[in-house]
């Protein structure tokens, strides 16, 4: 069942208890409504916005509905990002043509079984262009583009990759080894 259909069912279940609340459901995702909310991702957010106008803030049903809808909305946004490719694909590593600080990142990605692309900086102009474009936060490489983010600082990159691929260890002892 699509995520937006689940949202509609949750709305029906929560709102049909009290007939004085709502006489007509807000359109399901993908259909336009009077507020101009379109698409499978925007519509659930517009539902919440529209609900704020007709439900008192202290209403128990309102709070229950928000608790039910928030995970559905987050899952829909996450799924949409995966389909767009912003949270998937090969990480892109940018560094000089050599080992240096990027080598431990390469090892960790290899241990996780992740394929990656490498972009070697061969001239000073390439490095200065990255700085001018604002891609290097501390004017340092390595730079890793992963999950729609541009990350610098070797330890931060290693921490993110290890956490993402469950390579951290369960306890302090495992993390230290």
Secondary structure, 3 states (H helix, E strand, C coil): CCHHHHHHHHHHHHHCCCCCCCCCCCCCCCCCCCCCCCCCCHHHHHHHHHHHHHCCCCCHHHHHHHHHHHHHHHHHHHHHHHHHCCCCCCEEEEEECCCHHHHHHHHHHHHHCCCEEEEEECCHHHHHHHHHCCCCCCCCCCEEEECCEEECCHHHHHHHHHHHCCCCCCCHHHHHC
